[in-house]
Amino acid sequence: MSLLRNIFILTAALILFTASTYTSSADTPVRSVETARVNYRTVEIEGLDIFYREAGLKDAPTVLLLHGFPTSSHMFRDLIPLLADGYHVVAPDYPGYGNSSAPPTDEFEYTFDNVARIVEMFTERLGLEQYSLYLMDYGAPIGFRLATAHPDRVETLIVQNGNAYDEGIDNDFWIPIKEYWREHTDEQGDQLRSLLTIDATKWQYTEGVRDVEAISPDTWGHVQPLLDRPGNQEIQLAMFYSYGSNPPLYPQWQQYLRDHQPPTLIVWGKNDAIFPAAGAYPYQRDLRNVELHLLDTGHFALEEDAAVIAQHMQRFLAKNVGGQHESHKKLSAACQ
């Protein structure tokens, strides 16, 4: 009887301990499934359906993730859950990309100015009054337009292969694109269509990576069918041409950095053949509170190093935006 009694007591104690581990009080919250879950939503902006991914608690500090070419918010699929327990994470698809509307070029002006305007309206529709900006590839010229228009809204910058300096586009990849800026003809545009093929898309994801077998074919499997939609090549050619509007704005963006000194984390795939590491170093000329981490990977650094980038971001954001969400801080303290 004594043995059975002891077994009963130990079993009951184990049940109580387990229950206490997965319940919470006002003083000791646990990570909620709701904060980790990614929601897939759409909002209408000027007749366009703008798709976005959202996770985390809305009263936590916001991180606005701005994607690159030729992908969409899909590129952040691994990063978002890693940040969601401490931050409100939002990642939109631009018009013409991902799951957002893609009207033909004669119905929508595909320029960086206009896309940035839509993204700005998107942030206002969601009530994002302040945010940290994640700038990658096309996300950099879009994000810097937001930052220079509303510097008070930007708490920090996270720059991942996002360019704001001439040094970053002084390489062979940009030669035919720069020629298109100088000579905006159908003939020059047709020479860029090779950048929209499946081979070029695979190259963007695999060039410069440590291990090609670590790169999921779901990446180009997601992107290429969208590029192959009727009329989408014309959208991409319009954006290639509009990229020429960005270098003249570099001095303005650099002045923004010098004047406002946003705390900046740079996590850069150093083997990127499109935006090489030469574009990462100049940020250090204009910023005082800046971290630079060169990663041994390629253009889409998140494909190999999402966990590494998330760790850098968590530490950087906790330091520079007043810490993580209050419930997350209490949980961290309770676990120590």
Secondary structure, DSSP 8 states (H G I E B T S, - for coil): -HHHHHHHHHHHHHHHHHHHHT---SSS----HHHH--EEEEEEETTEEEEEEEES-TTS-EEEEE--SS--GGGGTTHHHHHTTTSEEEEE--TTSTTS----TTTS--SHHHHHHHHHHHHHHTT--SEEEEE-TTHHHHHHHHHHH-GGGEEEEEESS---SGGGG-SGGGHHHHHHHHS--HHHHHTTGGGGSHHHHHHHHHTT-S-GGGS-THHHHHHHHHHTSTTHHHHHHHHHHHGGGSGGGHHHHHHHHHHH---EEEEEETT-SSS-GGGTTTHHHH-SSEEEEEESS-SSTHHHHHHHHHHHHHHHHHHHTTSS-HHHHHHHHHH-
